Amino acid sequence: MITTNNTIDCRKKKCSLEFASIAENYNSISNGESIQLKTTSNPKKLFYELLNKEHGNFYWIPIKDGPNEWDVMIEKSSNV
């Protein structure tokens, strides 16, 4: 996993889309900030895990929605 400037890039190297590995980056940002996730695997499962753990207090903004690449901005809600 390559992480730079709040971007998690899983396209070039094999990396885990497991909630625990993404949550560490998500938890490090402040309310109103975002991380960008770039991957070649559909992050749908991650969305539902985040929805469950964060009780919907985030914005999931698809930039590219497959079929070969996904690019998503995940913003921590400033209303928390």
C-alpha positions in Angstrom: 0.0 0.0 0.0 1.3 3.4 -0.9 0.1 6.3 1.2 0.9 9.9 0.3 -1.0 13.1 1.0 -4.0 11.2 2.3 -4.0 9.0 -0.8 -4.0 5.2 -0.4 -3.0 3.7 -3.8 -3.5 0.0 -4.1 -3.2 -0.2 -7.8 0.5 -0.9 -8.3 1.2 -3.1 -5.3 -1.0 -5.7 -3.7 -2.5 -4.3 -0.6 -5.3 -5.1 1.7 -8.7 -3.4 1.5 -9.4 -4.8 4.9 -11.2 -2.3 7.1 -8.4 -2.3 9.8 -5.7 -1.2 7.3 -7.9 1.6 5.8 -9.3 2.6 9.2 -5.9 3.6 10.5 -5.6 6.2 7.8 -9.2 7.3 8.2 -8.9 7.7 12.0 -5.8 9.9 11.6 -7.7 12.6 9.7 -9.7 15.4 11.3 -13.4 16.0 10.8 -14.0 17.6 7.4 -10.8 16.1 5.9 -10.7 13.2 3.5 -8.6 10.3 2.2 -8.6 9.1 -1.4 -8.6 5.4 -2.1 -7.4 4.1 -5.5 -7.8 0.4 -6.2 -8.3 -2.3 -8.8 -10.7 -4.1 -6.5 -14.2 -3.0 -5.8 -14.3 -1.4 -2.4 -18.0 -2.0 -1.8 -17.3 -4.2 1.3 -15.2 -1.5 2.8 -18.1 1.0 2.3 -20.4 -1.2 4.3 -17.9 -1.8 7.0 -17.3 1.9 7.3 -21.0 2.5 7.3 -21.4 0.1 10.2 -18.4 1.4 12.3 -18.9 5.1 11.7 -22.7 5.1 11.8 -22.9 7.0 8.5 -20.8 9.9 9.7 -18.7 10.1 6.5 -19.1 10.9 2.8 -18.3 8.3 0.2 -17.6 10.2 -3.0 -17.0 8.0 -6.1 -14.6 9.5 -8.6 -14.2 6.4 -10.8 -16.5 3.5 -10.3 -15.0 0.5 -12.0 -15.0 -1.9 -13.8 -11.1 -2.0 -13.7 -10.3 0.8 -11.3 -12.1 2.5 -8.4 -11.2 5.9 -7.1 -13.1 7.1 -4.0 -12.9 10.1 -1.7 -13.8 9.3 1.9 -14.5 12.4 3.9 -15.0 12.4 7.6 -18.1 14.3 8.4 -17.6 17.6 10.1 -21.1 17.2 11.8 -19.8 14.6 14.3 
